[in-house]
């Protein structure tokens, strides 16, 4: 990550009007590109869908954070991946060596 920019919404009108945040996102994007960003992610409900509209105006890829997250979730479902079960604590009687005693106690719970 090169940098992070927060775009302030001036008022509810600019939030509700399509294109109301475009100039602020373009300006923030330009600063990030000057800082060395090779790709940008816009995130948050206030800018959902803005990447599709603005990507042709920028010289680097502009990704929609919400669309990317949904796409990743869909891919995980298609792959049939499941969350790994919680790691079981050490079996009673096991010992640890070379670590702090406090950590050893946590591991043996």
HELIX and SHEET records of a PDB file:
HELIX    1   1 UNK A   12  UNK A   16  1                                   5    
HELIX    2   2 UNK A   22  UNK A   34  1                                  13    
HELIX    3   3 UNK A   45  UNK A   47  5                                   3    
HELIX    4   4 UNK A   50  UNK A   54  1                                   5    
HELIX    5   5 UNK A   55  UNK A   57  5                                   3    
HELIX    6   6 UNK A   65  UNK A   79  1                                  15    
HELIX    7   7 UNK A  101  UNK A  107  1                                   7    
SHEET    1   A 2 UNK A  39  UNK A  42  0                                        
SHEET    2   A 2 UNK A  61  UNK A  64  1                                        
END                                                                             
